[in-house]
Amino acid sequence: MPRFNLKKVKEGAEVLTKSGKVAKILLFDRSNSMFPLVVIIENKRVACYTDKGKFYKNSNSDNDLIIK
């Protein structure tokens, strides 16, 4: 599975969660240094992520982001 790459996402790459849910980054520069990305998951749920696409800063999750 392709790793999350913020540069590629900014260039238009599609994003999924590791569990396969469609994700869209709404904001890249939220004023929170730990979780600057604001993401909507399947047009239903909004969540904040690290700039590495992590849902939790120090552990893995099925909610982590990957490149489609």
C-alpha positions in Angstrom: 0.0 0.0 0.0 1.4 3.4 -1.0 2.6 5.5 1.9 1.2 8.9 2.6 3.1 11.7 0.8 2.0 15.2 1.5 3.7 16.6 -1.5 1.9 14.2 -3.8 -1.4 14.9 -2.1 -1.0 18.6 -2.7 -0.3 17.8 -6.4 -3.6 16.0 -6.6 -3.1 12.4 -5.5 -6.2 10.7 -4.1 -6.2 9.7 -0.5 -7.7 6.8 1.4 -7.6 5.6 5.0 -5.8 2.3 5.6 -9.2 0.7 6.0 -10.2 1.8 2.5 -12.4 4.8 3.2 -12.3 7.7 0.8 -10.7 10.8 2.4 -10.3 14.4 1.2 -8.0 16.9 2.7 -9.9 20.1 3.3 -7.1 22.1 5.0 -3.4 21.7 5.0 -2.4 24.5 7.5 -4.7 24.4 10.5 -3.2 26.4 13.3 -2.2 23.3 15.3 1.4 22.2 14.8 0.7 18.6 15.9 -2.4 18.0 13.7 -2.4 20.6 10.8 -4.5 18.5 8.3 -8.3 18.7 8.4 -9.8 15.7 6.5 -13.3 14.6 5.7 -13.8 10.9 5.6 -16.5 9.6 3.2 -18.2 13.0 3.2 -19.4 12.2 6.7 -16.8 12.6 9.4 -14.2 15.4 9.9 -10.9 14.5 11.6 -7.5 16.1 12.1 -4.2 14.4 11.1 -0.5 14.9 11.4 1.4 16.1 8.3 2.5 12.5 7.9 -1.1 11.3 7.6 -1.3 9.8 11.1 -4.6 9.8 13.1 -2.6 9.3 16.3 0.8 10.9 16.7 2.7 8.0 18.1 0.8 4.8 17.0 -0.7 3.2 14.0 -4.3 3.1 13.1 -6.7 1.9 10.4 -7.6 5.6 10.1 -4.1 6.6 9.0 -4.0 8.0 5.5 -2.4 6.4 2.4 -2.2 7.3 -1.3 -4.7 5.6 -3.5 
